Amino acid sequence: MRIRTGCSPASRSRSPIFENAQQASFAILNDYKTPRLAAGHASPFALRIVDTQNIFAAQGVPAAEAVRLRDAGENPVRIRSRLEEVAARTQGYMIPRDLYYLRARARTKGDRSVGLVSAALGSALDIKPVLHCNQGETGPVAKIRGFEPAVEKLFDFTVQRIRAGLLTPTLCLSYGGALDGMRALPGYARLRAACAEHGVEMLESVMSLTGMVNVGKGALVVGFAAEDARFVA
């Protein structure tokens, strides 16, 4: 039996994890034969690193597709090709709660996309940006007054995309807090109903500690794969 292993880290444009994993994979592939033979394993072995080209919950879209294809008995070459296609079309959307915090964390990484004036005005007027990530590029696509109204618009937009047809039967969400808090947000029930109606699996998770450190408590991320996902508020 041929053993194949994959790894799908965060976008290489946002994190060093991809490059680190790539270097580690080279080292493993150079030295794997001796320890495997010593353990009684003579079967071929392959390791591939796939750039998800996205962040947070949206990273889960290619990963979920990999599991689905594996369980369906798809061959590894086809799986890798499909994952690269899905990653390029995965759309990640995030709504932060605290712009001051987001700006401070971004500046520590040299990202100055959120300026002091924007953070001050946004906080004073309770304006929340809707941030979009695709193919490693991240930027604001809308500004909406109030966190809950912004979330509702994002959920309703996602419902529209589900009805139009996703490239994979998966929707990933993560929330910087207890999931009951996310499930109580306006528009969530409609989103869950749309997923059930169209056979889309909704995967929910509490945002990782790394994610919350970087974007702040209470942030929401939605990820799915679609050809055309221009946000319309």
C-alpha positions as CSV (number, residue, x, y, z in Angstrom):
1,M,0.0,0.0,0.0
2,R,1.3,3.4,-0.9
3,I,1.2,5.9,2.0
4,R,0.5,9.6,1.1
5,T,0.4,12.4,3.6
6,G,-0.7,16.0,3.1
7,C,-0.4,19.3,5.0
8,S,-2.5,22.4,4.3
9,P,-1.1,25.4,6.2
10,A,-2.2,29.0,6.2
11,S,-1.5,31.2,3.2
12,R,2.2,31.6,2.6
13,S,1.6,35.3,2.1
14,R,0.3,35.6,5.7
15,S,2.4,33.1,7.7
16,P,5.8,31.5,7.6
17,I,4.2,28.1,8.4
18,F,4.0,27.1,4.7
19,E,7.7,27.7,4.0
20,N,8.6,25.9,7.3
21,A,6.4,22.9,6.4
22,Q,7.9,22.9,2.9
23,Q,11.4,22.7,4.3
24,A,10.4,20.1,6.8
25,S,8.9,18.0,4.0
26,F,12.1,18.1,2.1
27,A,14.0,16.8,5.1
28,I,11.5,14.0,5.7
29,L,11.5,12.9,2.1
30,N,15.3,12.7,2.1
31,D,15.5,10.6,5.2
32,Y,12.2,8.6,5.6
33,K,13.3,5.3,4.1
34,T,15.6,4.1,6.9
35,P,13.3,4.7,9.9
36,R,10.3,3.2,8.0
37,L,12.2,0.1,7.0
38,A,13.4,-0.3,10.6
39,A,9.8,-0.1,11.7
40,G,8.9,-2.8,9.2
41,H,7.2,-0.5,6.6
42,A,8.4,-1.0,3.0
43,S,5.5,0.6,1.2
44,P,6.1,3.8,-0.9
45,F,5.6,7.1,0.9
46,A,4.7,10.6,-0.4
47,L,4.3,13.9,1.3
48,R,2.8,17.1,-0.2
49,I,2.3,20.6,1.1
50,V,-0.6,22.5,-0.3
51,D,-0.9,26.3,0.2
52,T,-4.5,27.0,1.2
53,Q,-4.0,30.6,0.1
54,N,-6.3,31.6,3.0
55,I,-6.6,32.1,6.7
56,F,-8.5,30.9,9.8
57,A,-11.7,29.0,9.1
58,A,-11.3,29.3,5.3
59,Q,-8.2,27.0,5.6
60,G,-10.7,24.3,6.5
61,V,-12.4,24.3,3.0
62,P,-9.5,22.5,1.1
63,A,-8.9,20.3,4.1
64,A,-12.5,19.1,4.3
65,E,-12.5,18.5,0.5
66,A,-9.3,16.4,0.9
67,V,-11.1,14.2,3.5
68,R,-14.2,14.0,1.3
69,L,-12.3,12.9,-1.8
70,R,-10.2,10.4,0.2
71,D,-13.3,8.8,1.6
72,A,-14.8,8.6,-1.9
73,G,-11.8,6.6,-3.0
74,E,-10.3,9.3,-5.3
75,N,-6.7,8.8,-6.4
76,P,-4.0,10.9,-4.7
77,V,-3.0,12.7,-8.0
78,R,-6.5,13.8,-8.6
79,I,-6.9,14.9,-4.9
80,R,-3.8,17.1,-5.1
81,S,-5.0,18.7,-8.4
82,R,-8.5,19.3,-7.0
83,L,-7.1,20.8,-3.7
84,E,-5.1,23.3,-5.7
85,E,-8.2,24.3,-7.7
86,V,-10.3,24.6,-4.5
87,A,-7.7,26.6,-2.7
88,A,-7.5,29.1,-5.5
89,R,-11.3,29.6,-5.3
90,T,-11.7,29.6,-1.6
91,Q,-13.2,32.8,-0.2
92,G,-12.5,33.8,3.4
93,Y,-14.5,36.6,5.0
94,M,-13.8,38.1,8.4
95,I,-15.5,40.7,10.6
96,P,-13.5,41.9,13.6
97,R,-15.0,43.5,16.7
98,D,-12.2,45.7,17.8
99,L,-10.4,47.8,15.1
100,Y,-7.9,49.3,17.6
101,Y,-6.8,45.8,18.6
102,L,-6.7,44.6,15.0
103,R,-4.6,47.6,13.9
104,A,-2.1,47.1,16.8
105,R,-1.6,43.5,16.0
106,A,-1.3,44.1,12.3
107,R,1.4,46.8,12.9
108,T,3.5,44.3,14.8
109,K,3.7,42.3,11.6
110,G,4.4,45.2,9.4
111,D,0.8,45.4,8.0
112,R,-0.4,49.0,7.9
113,S,-3.6,48.3,6.0
114,V,-5.7,49.6,9.0
115,G,-4.6,53.2,9.8
116,L,-5.0,55.0,13.0
117,V,-7.7,57.4,11.6
118,S,-9.7,54.5,10.1
119,A,-9.5,52.7,13.4
120,A,-10.5,55.8,15.4
121,L,-13.4,56.7,13.1
122,G,-14.5,53.1,12.8
123,S,-14.6,52.6,16.6
124,A,-16.3,56.0,17.2
125,L,-19.0,55.3,14.7
126,D,-19.1,51.5,15.3
127,I,-18.2,50.8,11.7
128,K,-17.0,47.3,11.1
129,P,-15.1,46.3,8.0
130,V,-15.8,43.1,6.1
131,L,-12.4,41.7,5.2
132,H,-11.9,39.3,2.3
133,C,-9.1,36.9,1.5
134,N,-8.6,35.0,-1.7
135,Q,-5.3,33.6,-3.3
136,G,-3.4,35.1,-0.4
137,E,-4.6,38.7,-0.9
138,T,-6.5,40.3,1.9
139,G,-8.4,43.6,2.0
140,P,-11.7,45.3,3.0
141,V,-14.7,44.9,0.7
142,A,-17.3,46.7,2.7
143,K,-17.9,48.9,5.8
144,I,-21.1,48.4,7.8
145,R,-22.3,50.1,10.9
146,G,-22.6,47.7,13.9
147,F,-21.1,44.3,14.4
148,E,-24.4,42.4,14.4
149,P,-25.7,44.1,11.2
150,A,-22.4,43.4,9.5
151,V,-22.6,39.7,10.5
152,E,-26.2,39.4,9.3
153,K,-25.3,40.9,5.9
154,L,-22.4,38.4,5.6
155,F,-24.6,35.5,6.6
156,D,-27.2,36.5,4.1
157,F,-24.6,37.0,1.4
158,T,-23.3,33.5,2.1
159,V,-26.9,32.1,1.8
160,Q,-27.0,33.6,-1.7
161,R,-23.7,32.0,-2.6
162,I,-25.0,28.6,-1.3
163,R,-28.1,28.9,-3.4
164,A,-26.1,29.8,-6.4
165,G,-23.9,26.7,-5.9
166,L,-20.6,26.2,-4.1
167,L,-17.6,24.4,-5.6
168,T,-17.5,22.1,-2.5
169,P,-20.3,21.0,-0.2
170,T,-18.7,22.6,2.8
171,L,-19.0,25.9,4.7
172,C,-16.5,26.7,7.5
173,L,-17.1,29.1,10.3
174,S,-14.9,30.1,13.3
175,Y,-15.7,32.5,16.1
176,G,-13.5,34.2,18.7
177,G,-15.6,33.0,21.6
178,A,-18.2,30.4,22.7
179,L,-20.1,29.0,19.7
180,D,-23.4,29.7,21.4
181,G,-22.6,33.3,20.9
182,M,-22.1,32.9,17.2
183,R,-25.3,30.8,16.9
184,A,-27.2,33.6,18.5
185,L,-26.1,36.2,15.9
186,P,-28.8,37.5,13.5
187,G,-29.0,35.5,10.2
188,Y,-27.4,32.4,11.6
189,A,-30.6,30.4,11.6
190,R,-31.2,31.3,7.9
191,L,-27.6,30.2,7.1
192,R,-28.0,26.9,8.8
193,A,-31.3,26.3,7.0
194,A,-29.8,27.1,3.6
195,C,-27.0,24.6,4.3
196,A,-29.4,21.9,5.2
197,E,-31.6,22.6,2.2
198,H,-28.7,22.5,-0.3
199,G,-26.7,19.6,1.2
200,V,-23.8,21.8,2.5
201,E,-22.0,20.6,5.6
202,M,-21.5,23.4,8.1
203,L,-18.3,23.0,10.0
204,E,-18.0,25.3,13.1
205,S,-15.1,25.9,15.4
206,V,-13.9,28.2,18.2
207,M,-11.2,30.4,16.7
208,S,-7.7,29.2,17.6
209,L,-5.7,31.0,20.2
210,T,-3.4,32.2,17.4
211,G,-6.3,33.6,15.5
212,M,-7.8,35.4,18.5
213,V,-4.4,36.9,19.4
214,N,-4.0,38.2,15.9
215,V,-7.6,39.6,15.2
216,G,-9.1,39.9,18.7
217,K,-11.9,38.2,20.7
218,G,-15.3,38.0,19.1
219,A,-14.2,38.1,15.5
220,L,-16.2,36.0,13.0
221,V,-14.7,34.2,9.9
222,V,-16.7,32.5,7.1
223,G,-15.0,30.3,4.4
224,F,-16.4,28.6,1.3
225,A,-15.3,27.8,-2.3
226,A,-17.0,29.6,-5.1
227,E,-16.1,31.0,-8.6
228,D,-17.5,34.5,-8.1
229,A,-17.9,35.7,-4.6
230,R,-17.9,39.5,-4.8
231,F,-19.5,40.7,-1.5
232,V,-22.7,42.7,-1.9
233,A,-24.0,44.3,1.3
